Amino acid sequence: MPKSEVLLVVAALLAGPSVLCAVASARPLDDVVSAGAVRIGVYRDNPPFSFRRDGKLVGVDVDIGRALAERLKVEPTYMEITAGETVDDDLRNAVWKGHYLGGGVADVVLGVPYDRAFAQRNPNAAFFAPYLRQEFALAHSPSAAGGTGLEAFRSEKIGVELGSLPDFFLTSTLQGALRANVVHFQTVREAAKALLAGQVAGVMATRIQLEDALGERLKDFAVSAATMQPLGRSTWQIGIAVKEDSRDLGYAAEDILAALIADGTMAAIFRSYGLTYRPPESF
């Protein structure tokens, strides 16, 4: 599974049921408060949400975790999650059972798709607090032939992160007519560098990834929503997960995240990384 959060939604929507087995200990609210610390799960190497900068863990979800801990009046610690084949695997390893190599579980995991069907097939985890709306988008050079639609990439090159949903979509849509012009990169940031250098005419990724990778140069490109049916939904919500018997912690975190959205703290966190905050559908 790629490093980026793009494939999290794919795994959430397409993966099969998880296997039930003995669960590990996660801590409900009273235990977290008594310990004076909450362990926040974030994805490893997942810019702009959680990544290492000069050896320090930074990112939107890292800051959200810190704000959550502050309002719980405890200290934050972080568990960096290496993405598995599916998000179901990640929940087993980080929320309710623990990895077979050890390391325990997190109290709260951020960056989890908030989806009813996904929740139903993962009964050992409980899902709360959608705090972000995600969507796929296409950044396209306005000077390229063919306008801003996909037809342009019958003759122009388009960059994608290897193994992402845009990769699957672009190599199969229009009866495979674009396949020869799809250029693969290890990260969206690398694809964006190629776009800036004129090596590709477009990049498809999440809108937040495009903002992160292109920064102020995003304004130089035409950006449009990318619809990728029937492979999967093009928009979805991101929330948190806790162990099923830690629902009181989940409810407390949900109230705090709602307050962070309402008072502008959430938008300020995104803005500090040069990103536009898009609230979930309920806000």
Secondary structure, DSSP 8 states (H G I E B T S, - for coil): --SSTHHHHHHHHH--------------HHHHHHHTEEEEEEETTBTTTBEEETTEEESHHHHHHHHHHHHHTSEEEEEEE---SSHHHHHIIIIIS--TT-----SEEEEEE--HHHHHT-TTEEEEEEEEEEEEEEEE-TTSTTTTSGGGGGTS-EEEETTSHHHHHHHHHHHHTTGGGEEEESSHHHHHHHHHTTS-SEEEEEHHHHHHHHGGGGGGSEEEE---TTTS-SEEEEEEEEEGGGHHHHHHHHHHHHHHHHTTHHHHHHHHTT------TT-
